[in-house]
Amino acid sequence: MSAIQATDETFDPFVLIHQSVTARLQTVEAELETAEAKSRDLESTLEQIRDQAEESRVVEKHLLNNLKQFSPAEVQETFSNIRETQLNVERAQSEYEALASRRAELKDQGQFLRSAGQILADLQRMYGENGGRPTAAEGDKQFRDASRQVFQIIEEERMRIARDMHDGPAQSMANLVLQAEILPMTLDDLGLVPTLRKFIKEYGDRYGLATRFNVVGQERRLPGNTEGVLFRIIQEALTNVHKHARAKMAEVTINFQPSRVSVVIKDDGQGFDVARTEANLHKNKNLGLLSMRERAELEKGTLEIRSQPGRGTEVKVEVPLNKR
């Protein structure tokens, strides 16, 4: 995936998004290379340990058939060594299987990111053919317009990949949640609230944060893409909490109303200057904040961020259910 270049005189609305995708792909490929190297080493180690376990079984059989020839201390030591070998096999096997799952995740993330990069390259080419790059003064509006188009198309690509995984020979991968790439299958099957309840609990366990999930109003399934959009926004907000907030607690509240649904994500972290950050979105490459706003606008909704340095952050998104 080739890099897209920008100059100081012009602002290409696709550059920052493409750079983010490219950087993520490089990270994924490097991690995959490391995981594959570890797997090769572990496979060799596992083979040696299995040989030791086989020898232990021979020793165990001999011991059981000739117990009178050994002292109690020798029997105890032998069985202790056999048990340790068995535990080593189990640990190595578990680690190998975890690495195999991680490698599969990384390979699929790489596939998705390459697809996203191609989409961005195609969009940039079409954009250039229809009028060229905007000046820096025009950059903010063009950046948002381009981002909205990119996010919408990439969301469709995510769903295509998810369907291919479910229907094709890689069906066993369908249960792996790619945290930033593919929507959980439970979202379609069970709906937003059960999926969020599971996701938020696992998020808290993984990162050692206290979490709370509140449901206000009558829980129900939401129309169209609304559930996917809200899940993405919550996911991105919690990712920001983990990466940037230095928080000890995160709370998510979803409020079902007759004509709209709202979600509030709060944390007790270090906070930030919202006005300053949003004024420099295209300069500081904070695509996380941008993506949340663009996703809300795709559903004709609104997103508000309240934060101050040292006083935590609150993200509120509200989406109408009747969008006519």
GIBELHU-V122272 format. One record per backbone hydrogen bond with DSSP energy under -0.5 kcal/mol. NH is the residue of the N-H (numbers start at 1). CO is the residue of the C=O. Records with the same first field share a line. If there is no record, write none. Layout:
BEGIN
NH: CO ; CO
END
This chain:
BEGIN
11: 134
12: 10
13: 11
15: 12
16: 12
18: 14
19: 15
20: 16
21: 17
22: 18
23: 19
24: 20
25: 21
26: 22
27: 23
28: 24
29: 25
30: 26
31: 27
32: 28
33: 29
34: 30
35: 31
36: 32
37: 33
38: 34
39: 35
40: 36
41: 37
42: 38
43: 39
44: 40
45: 41
46: 42
47: 43
48: 44
49: 45
50: 46
51: 47
52: 48
53: 49
54: 50
55: 51
56: 52
57: 53
58: 54
59: 55
60: 56
61: 57
62: 58
63: 59
64: 60
65: 61
66: 62 ; 63
67: 64
69: 66
70: 67
75: 71
76: 72
77: 73
78: 74
79: 75
80: 76
81: 77
82: 78
83: 79
84: 80
85: 81
86: 82
87: 83
88: 84
89: 85
90: 86
91: 87
92: 88
93: 89
94: 90
95: 91
96: 92
97: 93
98: 94
99: 95
100: 96
101: 97
102: 98
103: 99
104: 100
105: 101
106: 102
107: 103
108: 104
109: 105
110: 106
111: 107
112: 108
113: 109
114: 110
115: 111
116: 112
117: 113
118: 114
119: 115
120: 116
121: 117
122: 118
123: 119
124: 120
125: 121
126: 122
127: 123
128: 124
129: 125
130: 126 ; 127
131: 128
132: 127 ; 128
134: 11
136: 9
138: 135
139: 135 ; 136
142: 138
143: 139
144: 140
145: 141
146: 142
147: 143
148: 144
149: 145
150: 146
151: 147
152: 148
153: 149
154: 150
155: 151
156: 152
157: 153
158: 154
159: 155
160: 156
161: 157
162: 158
163: 159
164: 160
165: 161
166: 162
167: 163
168: 164
171: 168
173: 170
174: 171
175: 172
176: 173
177: 175
178: 176
179: 177
181: 178
182: 178
187: 184
188: 184 ; 185
189: 185
190: 186
191: 186 ; 187
195: 191
196: 192
197: 193
198: 194
199: 195
200: 196
201: 197
202: 198
203: 199
204: 200
205: 201
206: 202
207: 203
208: 204
209: 204
210: 248
212: 250
214: 252
216: 254
219: 217
226: 223
229: 225
230: 226
231: 227
232: 228
233: 229
234: 230
235: 231
236: 232
237: 233
238: 234
239: 235
240: 236
241: 237
242: 238
243: 239
244: 240
245: 240 ; 241
246: 241
247: 241
250: 210
251: 266
252: 212
253: 264
254: 214
255: 262
256: 216 ; 254
257: 255 ; 260
261: 319
262: 255
263: 317
264: 253
265: 315
266: 251 ; 264
267: 313
268: 249
270: 245
274: 272 ; 307
277: 273
278: 274
279: 275
280: 276 ; 277
281: 278
283: 280
284: 280
285: 281
286: 281
287: 285
290: 286
291: 287
292: 288
293: 289
294: 290
295: 291
296: 292
297: 293
298: 294
299: 295 ; 296
300: 297
301: 296
302: 318
304: 316
306: 314
308: 312
310: 270
311: 308
312: 269
313: 267
314: 306
315: 265
316: 304 ; 314
317: 263
318: 302
319: 261
321: 259
322: 259
323: 321
END
